[in-house]
Every structure is written in C-alpha cells, then in structure tokens.
Amino acid sequence: MTAARPRAVLWDVGNVIVRWDPRAPYAKLFKEPADLDWFLSHVCTIPWHVEHDKGVGFAENAAPLIARFPEHAAQIRAWDERFHEMLSGPIPETAAVIDALAERDVPQFALTNMPQSKWPAVQAISPGHFAHFRDAIVSGDEKVIKPDRRIYEIVLERTGLQASDLLFIDDSIANIEAAMDMGFHAHHFTDPAHLRAAVERHGLL
C-alpha cells in the first residue's frame, strides 16, 4: 500500500454498488438448471460478454454466436433485450458508505467494465447514489477494460488525481492487483459487511 492516505474513492459498479447476475433472466428461459448452466458456460459466456465491455455492439457480437447456435438465437438476443433483468438493485451497505462519504464531501468516481448502452439503465437503479459521483469511466466508452493499465491511466487523466490519492474498491482481485501495481490504495470487496471498516481504516470516514 502506498504511504500517503487517499482523499477520494474510485468505485467499481457491478456487484459492488448494484447487483448483477446474468443467470437471473435465463432462469426464466430455461426450465432445467442443467440447460441453463450449459448455455452460460458454452454459448453466452463471460468471455463473450467481455467484448460488450470493450465497446463491441450487442448485435455485432451476437451474429457469429447465432450462426454457431441458431437454435439458441432468441436466448442469445435476450442478453441484450433482457439485460435489465440481470440487475437487482443496490447493495445497502455500499449505498450507506456512498452517502456517508458524500456528507463529508469526499470526491467519488466510478470505474466500471460495462457496455456503454447499459450504463444509463444501471444508473437508474440508484440515481441518488450515482449523483454523488463526479465522473464515471465506462469501459464501453473507452474501448479498454480493467485490468488493462490504460484504463487506470484514463482515470488519472479524467480525475486530475494521483494514484495515491484514490482508494479503489472492486470485487475482482485481478483489477485490485493491477491498480495497486500503479500505486492506488485498494480494497478487495468480498463482503459488504466489511466495507465501511475498510474505508474507515483509510481515514475517509
């Protein structure tokens, strides 16, 4: 960890601020859990979805997959059409910390791997909390994703801060390690109950 204390917070979004579960809509589309598991591990996989986070459009990304699995065309398109069903609301412990930081006028920013077209829907889940953020760096806009070093450089350019000024909170250890290698303070988000204490240890609350 860097020596100086942070003076701002950089938040991941999915499963840190709002819950995201791609299984949710597909549990309604597949009667058998085994069929759902197979679909998400062989057809609409996370590595396939990452292309959306990099800025590839949903229709463009779906086309070759539909060509390979024409029998699943409707379910593949549902990833885009029913994406909002993957979102199930804010995480209360995180929301409370965001509010507490805002009361102290601590600068807050977001850094998220997310398709640009879905960012408005995500913000709409908890608009009062996202309103506290001074900026949001969305991978779909930048065409680069965490943990690529470039997206952290974009954060520093956009915020005007040094890495040591920022406490980065993310649920991916790979993203955390990449940030720490650049001098960010970091908290690996694994349990919402531990979040406030971690922020307090960094002197922000």
Order of alpha helices (4+ residues) and beta strands (2+ residues): beta-beta-alpha-alpha-alpha-alpha-alpha-beta-alpha-beta-alpha-alpha-beta-alpha-alpha-beta-alpha-beta-alpha
